[in-house]
Amino acid sequence: MDINSIMASQLRSLQSTVQLSVLNNALSMSSTAATDMLKSLPDQPVAAHPNKGASIDVKA
């Protein structure tokens, strides 16, 4: 093997490692941002059920 093919192989390996690292960091930042966004949402009021408890069906 000559030096060029060794260097090319190492460069491909390094590029793959860097890509995985960047993707991992982006995923981590995205999940952190999504978690922060969800935590910052105000508490939503619970909507009342449209007919639960309002009427009773007594047909037999």
FIDO-344127 format. One record per atom (N, C-alpha, C): x, y, z; residue in one letter; atom name. Coordinates in Angstrom, 1 decimal. Layout:
# residues N
ATOM,c1,c2,c3,seba,vexnu
ATOM,X,Y,Z,A,CA
...
This chain:
# residues 60
ATOM,c1,c2,c3,seba,vexnu
ATOM,0.8,-1.2,0.0,M,N
ATOM,0.0,0.0,0.0,M,CA
ATOM,0.9,1.2,0.0,M,C
ATOM,0.5,2.2,-0.8,D,N
ATOM,1.3,3.4,-0.8,D,CA
ATOM,0.7,4.4,0.2,D,C
ATOM,1.4,5.5,0.5,I,N
ATOM,1.0,6.5,1.5,I,CA
ATOM,-0.3,7.2,1.1,I,C
ATOM,-0.5,7.4,-0.2,N,N
ATOM,-1.8,8.1,-0.6,N,CA
ATOM,-3.0,7.3,-0.2,N,C
ATOM,-3.0,6.0,-0.4,S,N
ATOM,-4.2,5.2,-0.1,S,CA
ATOM,-4.3,5.1,1.4,S,C
ATOM,-3.3,5.0,2.2,I,N
ATOM,-3.3,5.0,3.6,I,CA
ATOM,-4.0,6.3,4.1,I,C
ATOM,-3.5,7.4,3.6,M,N
ATOM,-4.0,8.7,4.0,M,CA
ATOM,-5.5,8.9,3.6,M,C
ATOM,-5.8,8.4,2.4,A,N
ATOM,-7.2,8.5,2.0,A,CA
ATOM,-8.1,7.7,2.9,A,C
ATOM,-7.7,6.5,3.3,S,N
ATOM,-8.4,5.7,4.2,S,CA
ATOM,-8.6,6.3,5.5,S,C
ATOM,-7.6,6.9,6.1,Q,N
ATOM,-7.7,7.6,7.3,Q,CA
ATOM,-8.6,8.8,7.2,Q,C
ATOM,-8.5,9.5,6.1,L,N
ATOM,-9.4,10.7,5.9,L,CA
ATOM,-10.8,10.3,5.9,L,C
ATOM,-11.1,9.2,5.2,R,N
ATOM,-12.5,8.7,5.2,R,CA
ATOM,-13.0,8.4,6.5,R,C
ATOM,-12.2,7.7,7.3,S,N
ATOM,-12.5,7.3,8.7,S,CA
ATOM,-12.8,8.6,9.5,S,C
ATOM,-11.9,9.6,9.4,L,N
ATOM,-12.0,10.8,10.2,L,CA
ATOM,-13.3,11.5,9.8,L,C
ATOM,-13.6,11.6,8.5,Q,N
ATOM,-14.8,12.3,8.0,Q,CA
ATOM,-16.0,11.6,8.6,Q,C
ATOM,-16.0,10.3,8.6,S,N
ATOM,-17.2,9.5,9.1,S,CA
ATOM,-17.3,9.8,10.6,S,C
ATOM,-16.3,9.8,11.3,T,N
ATOM,-16.3,10.1,12.8,T,CA
ATOM,-16.8,11.5,13.1,T,C
ATOM,-16.4,12.5,12.3,V,N
ATOM,-16.8,13.9,12.5,V,CA
ATOM,-18.3,14.0,12.1,V,C
ATOM,-18.7,13.3,11.1,Q,N
ATOM,-20.1,13.4,10.7,Q,CA
ATOM,-21.0,12.8,11.8,Q,C
ATOM,-20.6,11.7,12.3,L,N
ATOM,-21.4,11.1,13.4,L,CA
ATOM,-21.4,12.0,14.7,L,C
ATOM,-20.3,12.6,14.9,S,N
ATOM,-20.2,13.5,16.1,S,CA
ATOM,-21.1,14.7,15.9,S,C
ATOM,-21.1,15.3,14.7,V,N
ATOM,-22.0,16.4,14.4,V,CA
ATOM,-23.4,16.1,14.5,V,C
ATOM,-23.8,14.9,13.9,L,N
ATOM,-25.2,14.5,14.0,L,CA
ATOM,-25.6,14.2,15.4,L,C
ATOM,-24.8,13.6,16.2,N,N
ATOM,-25.1,13.3,17.6,N,CA
ATOM,-25.3,14.6,18.4,N,C
ATOM,-24.4,15.6,18.1,N,N
ATOM,-24.6,16.9,18.8,N,CA
ATOM,-25.9,17.6,18.4,N,C
ATOM,-26.2,17.5,17.1,A,N
ATOM,-27.4,18.2,16.5,A,CA
ATOM,-28.6,17.5,17.2,A,C
ATOM,-28.6,16.2,17.3,L,N
ATOM,-29.7,15.5,17.8,L,CA
ATOM,-29.9,15.9,19.3,L,C
ATOM,-28.8,15.9,20.0,S,N
ATOM,-28.8,16.3,21.4,S,CA
ATOM,-29.4,17.7,21.6,S,C
ATOM,-28.9,18.7,20.8,M,N
ATOM,-29.4,20.0,20.8,M,CA
ATOM,-30.9,20.1,20.5,M,C
ATOM,-31.3,19.4,19.5,S,N
ATOM,-32.7,19.4,19.1,S,CA
ATOM,-33.6,18.9,20.2,S,C
ATOM,-33.2,17.8,20.8,S,N
ATOM,-34.0,17.2,21.9,S,CA
ATOM,-34.0,18.1,23.1,S,C
ATOM,-32.9,18.8,23.4,T,N
ATOM,-32.9,19.7,24.5,T,CA
ATOM,-33.8,20.9,24.2,T,C
ATOM,-33.7,21.4,23.0,A,N
ATOM,-34.6,22.6,22.6,A,CA
ATOM,-36.0,22.2,22.7,A,C
ATOM,-36.4,21.0,22.2,A,N
ATOM,-37.8,20.5,22.3,A,CA
ATOM,-38.2,20.4,23.7,A,C
ATOM,-37.4,19.9,24.6,T,N
ATOM,-37.7,19.7,26.0,T,CA
ATOM,-37.9,21.1,26.6,T,C
ATOM,-37.0,22.0,26.3,D,N
ATOM,-37.2,23.4,26.9,D,CA
ATOM,-38.4,24.1,26.4,D,C
ATOM,-38.8,23.9,25.1,M,N
ATOM,-40.0,24.5,24.6,M,CA
ATOM,-41.2,23.9,25.2,M,C
ATOM,-41.2,22.6,25.4,L,N
ATOM,-42.4,22.0,26.1,L,CA
ATOM,-42.5,22.5,27.6,L,C
ATOM,-41.4,22.6,28.2,K,N
ATOM,-41.4,23.1,29.6,K,CA
ATOM,-41.9,24.5,29.7,K,C
ATOM,-41.6,25.3,28.7,S,N
ATOM,-41.9,26.8,28.7,S,CA
ATOM,-43.4,27.0,28.3,S,C
ATOM,-44.1,26.0,27.8,L,N
ATOM,-45.5,26.2,27.5,L,CA
ATOM,-46.3,26.4,28.8,L,C
ATOM,-47.3,27.3,28.7,P,N
ATOM,-48.1,27.5,29.9,P,CA
ATOM,-49.0,26.3,30.1,P,C
ATOM,-49.4,26.1,31.4,D,N
ATOM,-50.3,24.9,31.6,D,CA
ATOM,-51.6,25.1,30.9,D,C
ATOM,-52.0,24.1,30.2,Q,N
ATOM,-53.3,24.2,29.4,Q,CA
ATOM,-54.4,23.8,30.3,Q,C
ATOM,-55.5,24.6,30.3,P,N
ATOM,-56.7,24.2,31.1,P,CA
ATOM,-57.3,22.9,30.6,P,C
ATOM,-57.8,22.1,31.5,V,N
ATOM,-58.4,20.9,31.1,V,CA
ATOM,-59.8,21.2,30.6,V,C
ATOM,-60.1,20.8,29.3,A,N
ATOM,-61.4,21.1,28.8,A,CA
ATOM,-62.5,20.1,29.3,A,C
ATOM,-63.6,20.7,29.7,A,N
ATOM,-64.7,19.9,30.2,A,CA
ATOM,-65.3,19.0,29.1,A,C
ATOM,-65.7,17.8,29.4,H,N
ATOM,-66.3,16.9,28.5,H,CA
ATOM,-67.6,17.5,28.0,H,C
ATOM,-67.9,17.4,26.7,P,N
ATOM,-69.1,18.1,26.2,P,CA
ATOM,-70.4,17.6,26.8,P,C
ATOM,-70.5,16.3,27.1,N,N
ATOM,-71.8,15.8,27.7,N,CA
ATOM,-71.7,14.9,28.9,N,C
ATOM,-70.5,14.7,29.4,K,N
ATOM,-70.3,13.8,30.5,K,CA
ATOM,-70.8,14.5,31.8,K,C
ATOM,-71.7,13.9,32.4,G,N
ATOM,-72.3,14.4,33.7,G,CA
ATOM,-73.4,15.4,33.4,G,C
ATOM,-73.7,15.8,32.2,A,N
ATOM,-74.8,16.7,31.9,A,CA
ATOM,-76.1,16.1,31.8,A,C
ATOM,-76.2,14.8,31.3,S,N
ATOM,-77.4,14.1,31.2,S,CA
ATOM,-77.3,12.7,31.6,S,C
ATOM,-78.4,12.1,31.9,I,N
ATOM,-78.5,10.7,32.3,I,CA
ATOM,-79.4,10.0,31.4,I,C
ATOM,-79.0,8.9,30.7,D,N
ATOM,-79.9,8.1,29.9,D,CA
ATOM,-80.5,7.0,30.7,D,C
ATOM,-81.8,7.0,30.9,V,N
ATOM,-82.5,6.0,31.8,V,CA
ATOM,-83.4,5.1,31.0,V,C
ATOM,-83.2,5.0,29.7,K,N
ATOM,-84.0,4.1,28.9,K,CA
ATOM,-83.6,2.7,29.2,K,C
ATOM,-84.6,1.8,29.3,A,N
ATOM,-84.3,0.4,29.6,A,CA
ATOM,-84.7,-0.5,28.4,A,C
